[in-house]
Amino acid sequence: MCRNIRPLNNFEPPATGEEIEAAALQYVRKVGGATRPSKANEAAYALAVDRVAAATRDLLDSLVTTAPPKDREVEAAKARARAQARYA
């Protein structure tokens, strides 16, 4: 599940709300132990996703770095190359 959580800091353009929400959802699913919560737990999961996403936004907004921003396409190409080497 958590393999889908990607680093979101120091990219140009910055992480989108969708990316932050997706990471929060993956985290909550992993911690909660279910990819689909029961009806009784849906509200708790939704609240947790909102709170984790807000904390993630706060974290990303407060981080400081002197490194140049990373390019998403270059990083994606590196990941594909690593996967190809791993599974080839």
N, C-alpha and C positions, 0 to 999 in steps of 0.2 A: 504493500500500500504506500509506504512513505517514500518509495523510490521516485515518486512523481513530484516530491517537494524539491524544488530547485533553488539555488541561491538567487536572491532577488536584489542584493545590494550592488551598487556601483555599476549599473547598466545605463546605457544611453540608447533609447529613451528610458526613463525610470520605470520601475515595475508598475503595471496597471492595477486597477482595482480588481479586475478579474483574476489576475495572477495571484494577488494577495488572498482573495477569497478561496481560490482553488487550493492554495497551500494550507490555509486555515482548515478547510474541509477535510483534507487528507490527514492533517494532524489530529483533528477531533475524532475522525473515524478510527485512526490507529489507537488512540488513547482509550476511546470508548469501546473498542473491540468489535465494532459492527460497521459494515459499509452501509447498511440500511437499518436505522433504528426502528424499534417497534413504535406503534402509534402513541403509546404511553410515554415514550422517550423523545419523540420528535421535537417538542418544544425545548427540551433541555439541550439537544444537539444544536438546534438553530441558534439558541442563545450563546452556546459555547463557541460556535463558528463566528458569530458577530464579535464576541469579545476577543477571540484570538486574532481575528483580522484587524481589529482596532489596535491591539497591542503590537501587531506586526507593522502596521502603518506608523505607529509612534516610534518603534525601533528604527525602521528604515529612515524616517525623517530626522532622527537624532544622530545617526551614525556619521562619522567624519572620516574621510580618507584622502590621502595625497596621491593615490594611484590613479592613473587615467581611467576613464570609464571603459568598460568592456563592451564589445560589439556582440549583439545577440547572434548574428549569423556566424561569426567566427567561432563563438563558443559552441554553437550547435554543430558546426562542422567538426570541431575537436571531439565532441561527444560521440558523433557518428563514427569517427575514425577509431575511437577507443572501443566502441561496441563491435565494430567490424573485426578488430584485432582480437577481441575477447571471444567472439562467437565463430570466428572463421576456422 
